[in-house]
Structure formats: C-alpha cells, structure tokens
Amino acid sequence: MLLSTVLLGAWWLCYWFLLRGERGFAYNRAFLVLGPVLAAGLPLLPLAWPTAWGAQPVALSGVSAVLLPTVVVGANGASQAASIDWAFWALALYLSGAVFMLVQLGWELGRLWQSTRRLAREPGDGYTLARTHGTLPTSSFGRTVFWDETLPLSAAEADQVLRHELAHVRQGHTYDRLLLELLRVVLWFNPFVHLSGRALALTHEYLADEAALWGAASAPFSSTRSYAHLLARQVATRLGFSVPLAHAFSHSQTLRRIAMIHKTSPVRRWKQWLALPLVASLFIVVASGRTAAQGGPGPKPAAVLRQGTPPPPPPVPMGQTPQPVSSPPVYTYVENMPQLPGGGGNKAIVEAIQRNVIYPKSALANHTEGRVFVSFYVDSEGQVKGAKIVKGLDPAIDAAVIAAVQKLPRFTPGTQGGKAVAVTFTVPIMFKI
C-alpha cells in the first residue's frame, strides 16, 4: 500500500506541476491512465526497498534463522501474536473498502442502465443515438450518444455538441473511465487515484472540445467565442442534472474548459520529455528489485547454517584410520518448512510457544520487562533441539523461555529437494507487565 501511494504520488505531482496546464491532451490522457496502472501492478513484483524507506530489522549476533512473529507475554500469563492480529485487521479493512467501492461502481452502472434502457435508439455512423426527450442531459457512454432534443440549439450549435460527444465515443473515453473506476476499487486507500480520475475526466472534455472546434465550419475566432457561450449556457440550464459515469456536454469544470479553448500557446514539449525520467526510474526500481529477489541469474539456493563446532571424536584405536566426522547441515529456509501436527505454519508455532510461556514470579516482583530472543532447530526427524537464548533479559525469564520451547511437540520435518533436513528458527518474546 505504501509503495503504490509513493509511486502514484510522485506520478501525480509530475502531472500537476508539468503537464496540467499544457495543451498536449492526448499525452496527458495516456499519462493519467498509465500512472494508476503502474501503481497497482508494480507492488506485485519483487521490489527492493531502499533502506531509508522503512525500518530495517535489527541485526542480532548469532541470529541466522527464520524470524517468527513476536510473542507477547503479560503478567496474567496471556499472550498474543501482535503482528498476526495486525495483519488480519489490515487485510479486513482493505477488503471492506474494496467491496464498498465495487458495490458503489455496480450501483452507478445499474442506475445508468435503469435510466436509459427504455430510450429509443437510432443507428448512426459508428455510434447509436438515443433521444432522451428532456429526461436526461446530452451525454455519451460507450458507443451511445444520449441526445436531449428539447434544448434550444441552432443547427451550428447542435453540430458542435454532436461532434463533442462523438469525440468521446470514437476516442474510447468510456473505457478509460471504467478502467480508472476498477483501479479505484483496488487502490481505494490511495488519494492520488481519485485525483487522477477527476483529472482524466477533465482531460477527456478538453479532447472533445478540441474535436468540436477543429471541425467547425465558421471562422476559428467566432467559433471559439460562440462555443464558449454555448458551454456557459448549457451549464446554467442543466446544473445538477447528470448521468452516472457518462460524459456530459455540460461538464462541471466549465470555467477551466473555457479558459483552455481560448489558450493558443503551443505545447511545450520539454515538459513532456521531463516527465520521462520518472518512468525510467520506476523501471530501474523494478529491475533492481528482481535482481535482489532472485540473487543472480540462477535459482536461489536454500540458506544453510552449520551449527557450532561439534565435540571432539573419541580416540581412534591404534592402527586404524580415523573416519571424517561431519555434522548435518541446518537450514535457515527450505522448500517445505517444518510444521506442527495439524499444520498452521508459523502462526501455529507461535501459538504453541504462547501456551507454554509463564511469566516468572521473581520477574513480576522485580517488574522486569523486555524482549528475549530464543533460537532452536527442528532436526530431520522432527525433534526440537538446540534451544538457546540469543539475547537474554533475566535468568528466570530466560529459563522460562527455554522450558517453553522444550515443551513443543514433535514436528513434521522440513524438506529440501525431497529430503528431510534440519531447520532453525528464532522467536522474539516480549515480556510486559
């Protein structure tokens, strides 16, 4: 979520300061559509986060293992996995917002269908004309132009309005709007996706106004002046009267549209070129993220951690050649991680430790609080071994943590390449009165 907000925020600021006032409407349209698409898609790729963007895990001497969620132990012996609960509620909040936005989109599409389904339709050249008889304003959706024939328009004005709506139809503006609406469902938490939707709707109107004026039969100056008067008159008569998701001729941003059609300065291409480094930087982030995630051209091997120096072998009888002694490797990550009976992954391991940890009475009496890191490994037979304190707090607390780990039941061992192997874990446990 944070990554998509940062990416689209940078994209939006680039549009706002460089492109918003320019007449390169087709370029602006593509820019406003591409930004939310990248914001929704790039976080799904394996990106490498710069160190300054977020808090990094603290390196602990002797810790090289799978770090499980923090176990929180209270004075009454109750404990919880705070990070798991936080992730659950964050996901629930996100899904609730997405469902709300999706229902709202469906409601607006339903209103559009309900209000236009009984209108008589006439086929045109690449479009369908639906006469509204004053029940709906002149607007367009998809390949349909909704025409309010009750408006007092001259032949020249009607021609301009029709060219305006046909520009929406032939340039496919409805599909841009629907794509942005779907992206609003996915990125509803991101304020910049909502700003992009409004800016895109205004850009569509600029494009349609340009098409309406470009084909005008009268002189350019008089056509521009009469078209501006037509815009103002239509807004005054149709204020507050609109069709959901449709492109209405009497768009609310009329003053901006009038100012833009009177603007004659050429497009400053250097501003468009200046926006390209932002696109390039995003692709560099993606490429570096892939490299960091893959660790090179070949597949990433399982991480291996060998335990400390093994005890010396017994003396070799005279006349015999000593056999080489090697300890089996202990992995930090494998294809199939160890599981408790019944599965459940890391959450089940944390909950099992929670049930076993008891706050020592001496630590309670001394008001001892803090965090302990304990490590252990599950061998190739599923037995818990090697429990030790990596970062201690108090002798009584350390002993309680070791005892809790030693009470863990037998695991289903982890496997690498189809073979059962030993895997090490590290668990942070927070003691708080």
N, C-alpha and C positions, 0 to 999 in steps of 0.2 A: 504493500500500500504506500509506504513512504517513497519507494523508488519511483512508482508511477506518478506520484504527486510532484516529486522533484523534476522528473523528466518533462511532464506536461507543463509545469510551472515555468521552466526555462523556455519551452516552446512558445507558450503564451506571451511571455514578456518580449520575446523576439518579434512576435507578430504585432504586439501593442506599440512598441517603440519604433519599429522599422517599416511595417507593411500596412498598418491600419489606415493611414491617410492616402495611400497610393492608389492609382487607377489600374493597377495590374490585377484585375478582379479574378481572372482565371487562375493566376498564380496563387493569389490569396485563398481561393477556394480549395485548391489542392493542398495548400499548407495547413489549412484548418481541419481538413479531413484526415490528413496523414498523421498529425500530432496525436490525437486520441488513439488512433490505431496502434501506433508505436508504444504509447503509454500502457495500453492493455496487453500488448504482445511481448515487449522486451522483458518485463519481470518474470515471464515464464521460462526465459532462457537462463543458463547458469552464469550469472553475472558475478564479477569480482568487485566487492565493495571496497572503496578507498578507506583507509584506516580512519581518516578524520570524520567519516560519515556516521559512525556508530561506535558504541562502546565495545572494546575488544575483550575477550576473556583473559583473565589474569593467569600468567604462566606460573605454575607451581613446580618446584623442584621435585623430580621423581614421579610426576604425573604424566603418563603416556597411555591413555586408555579412553574408552567410551565414557563421556561425562554424562551421567544421568541427571534428571531434574532434581532440584533441591528438596530435601525432606525437612519440613518444619516441625519441630517438637516443642510443645507447650508444657506449662507447669502441670497440667492435668493429665499429661500423657497423650493427649490427642495430637495428631499431626496431619499434615496435608501436603500435597504436591502443588505448590502455588503456581508454578509455570504451566502445568497442565490445565488447571482451572482457568487461568487467564486466557490460554489459547482457545479453550472451549467457548468461553463467553465472547471473545473477539470474533470467532467464526460465526457464532449465533447472531451477533449484532450485524455482521456483514451480510449474512444470508437474509436477515429480516429486511434490511434496507433494499437489497436487490429484488426481493419478492415484491416489496411495496412499489418500487419503480416499474417492475414488469406489469403488475396489475394496473398501475396508472396508465401505462402505454396501451395495454389492451382495452382499457376503458375509453381512451381517446379514439382509438381505431373503431371501437364499437359505436361511439357517438357519430363519427364521420359516416360510417355505413348506414346507421339508422336515419340520419338526416338527409341522405342523398339517394337511398335505394329506390324511391318511388319517382324520381325525376325522369322525365322523358329524355332520351338520348338520340343524338343525330351523329352519324359518322362524318368525320372530316378528313383532311389530308394529313394522316399520321396522328390524329387525335380524335377524341369524342367530345361533342358539345352537349352539355346538359343544361337546359334552361331552368332557372330557379324561380321565375315569376315573383321575384322580390323576397322570397323566403330565406335566401342565402346570398351573401355578397359574391361579387365576381372573384373567382379564385381558381386554383388548379391543384390537382393531386394525381400523381401518376401520369397517365395519358388522357385524363379527363379535365376539360375546362368547364367550370361551373359559371354560367353566364346569367347575370341579372339584367334582363332586357327592360326592366322598368326604369333604369337610370336615364336621365335626360342627357344623352350624348349626341354630339354631331357625328356625321359619318367619319370625319378625320379623327375625332377623339375615340370613337369605337374601334377604328383601325389600330390606333396606338395601344389601346388597352388589350386588344386581342393579340397583337404582336408581343406585348409584355408577357401575357400568360402562356403563349406558345413557346416563348424562350424558356420558361420553367419546364415545360413538357419536353421539348426537344433536347435540352441540355441535361435532363435527368436529375433535376434538383431534388425531387421527392426521395430518390434513393439515397442521396447524401443525408437528408434529414432522418430517414429511417435508420441508416447506419449509425448516426450520432445518437439517436434515441436508444439503440441497443447498447452502445458503448456507455451511455449514461446509466444503464442498468448495471453494467459490470463495474463501472468506476463512479458509482453514485457518491462516494465519500470524497471525491476529488473535486474541489470547487472549480478548477480550470476546465473540466469537461463541460460544465454547464455554461461557462463563459464562452467556450468555443462554439457551442450550439447556437447561442444568440448571435455571435459574430458571423457564423456561417449563414444564418437566415438573412442577415442584412446584406452579406456579400451576394447571395442569390438575387436579392432585389436590385442591387447595383448592376449585375449582369443582365437582368431582364429589362431594366430601364435603358441600358446601353443598346440592347437589341431593338427596343421600341423606337428609340431616337434615330438609330442608324438607318432604319428603313423608312424614315419619314419622307413624304413627298415634298413638303414645304421647305422653305429656307431653314438652314440649321439654327440660326438665332431665334427666329419666330417659333420654330418647332420646340426648341428647348424651353422658351418662355411659356408657351401655351401648355406644354406638358407639365411644367411646374405648377401652373394654375390648376390643371386637372387633378394633380395629386392632392393639392390642398383642399379642393372642393370635395373630392371623394372621401377624404378622412373626416371632414366636417359632417358629411351625411351618413357615414357608416361607422361612427365611433362606437366602440364596444361591441360590434357585431362581427363575429368571425367564425371560421370553420376550423375544428381541431386539426393540426398537422398540415393543413393546406397552405399554399402560398397565396395570400390575398393581395389584390392590387392596392387596397388601402392599408398598406403596412404601417405599423405604429411609428417606425423611425422615419417619418416623412421629412422632417427638417434636415436630417442627415442626407437623405436621398436627394432633396432639392439642392443642397449645398454641393453634393458630388456631381450632379449633372451640369452644374454651372462651372465646375472646375475644369480648366483647359490645360493645365500644366502637364508636360509629358511625364511618362513613367520614369522614375529614377531607378534604372536597372542595378546600380551599385548597391542599393538596399537589398534587392533580391539576392544578389551574389553574396552579400554579407551574411545572409541567413544560412548559407550552405555549410559554413564551418560547424554550426550546431548539429546538423545532420551527420557530418563526418565524425564528430566527437562521440555521438551516440553509437555509431557502428564500431568505433575503436573500443569503447567500453564493452560492447558485446564480444568482440574478438578477444580482448584480454581476459574476459570472464570465462570464455570457452577454454582458453589455454590454461588458466588457473584451475578450472574444474577438472580438466582432463589430465593435467600433469604432463603434457607432451603428446607426441603422435600416437603412442601405443596405449593399450588399456592400462588403467591404474591398478597396480598390484595391491593385494591385501597388505595392510600395515602389520609389521611383525615386531614384537618386543620380546627379547630374551630376558629371562629372569636373572637375578644376581648370580654371582659366582657360585657354582654348585659345591657341595662339600667334597673334600679330597677323597679319592677312591681308596679302598683298603689295600694293604701291601700286597704286591704280586709275589707268589711263591717263586723260589729260586728256579731258574731255568725256563721260565715261561715269559712269553712276550706280552706286555700289557696291552689290553684292548682299548681302543679310543673310547672316551666317555663323552657323550653329548647330551644336553638337556633338550627336550622337545620345545619347539618354538611356541611362544604365547602371542597370539594375535591381538591387535587393538581393534580391528574391524574385519569381518568376513562376509561372505555371500549370504549365509544364513546365521543370524545371531542366536546365541543361546536363549532358550525360552523356559519359563517356569511351567509346571503342569497346568494345562488349560490355556496356555498362550498368554496373550495380553501385552507382549513386548515390554518396553522399558517401564511403562506405567505399572504393570503388574509387579515388576521387581521393586519399584519404589514403594508401592503399597505394602508389599511383604515386609520390607525393612521398617516401614512406619509402624506396623503392628508389633514389631519386636522391640523397638527402642523404648526405654523407660528413662525418664529424667532422674538422675541420681539424687537422693535426698540431701547428700552433703553439698552438691552443687546448688540445689534450691536454697539451702540455708545460707550459702555464701553469695547468693544472687549472681551466680556465674552464667554468663550468656556469651554466645559467639558461634562461630562456624567451625565444623570439623570436616576434614576430607579423609575418607577411608577408601582404600583400594583392595580389590580381591580379584581372583580369576576363577573361571569355571573350566575345569580340565576336560579332556576328551571323553571322559566318562560321565560328565555332568556334575561332578562333585565340586563344592565351593572350597577353595583353598587359598592360602597365602594372604589372609586378611591382615591388613596392617594400616596404621594411621600415617597418612602422608603429611597432614598438617593438624596437629593436636591442639587441644584447648585446656583440658584439665584431666588429671589421671583418672578420676572416677568417670567422667564423661567419655573419655577415650575407651575405657574398659567396657562401658555400656554399649558403645557403638560396635566394638569388636564382637561382643556377645550377640548383638542383634544380627550381624552379618553371618555369624557361625550357625545361627538357627535357620537360615534359609534352606528350603528343601532341595532335593536333587533336581537339577535342570535337565532339559533336553539339550545335549551339547551343540555348539555351533559347528558348522561345516564350511569347508573351503575346498572347492574342486571335488565335491562329493565325499570328502574325508573328514571325520570328526577331529576337531582341533581345540586347543585351549584358547580362551578369550578373556581379556582383562577388562575390568570396569573400575570407575572411580565415582563415588557418590558424595556430594556435599550435603551435610546435615546441619541445619540451623537450630540451635537451642535458644529459646527465648521464653522468658518467664512472663 
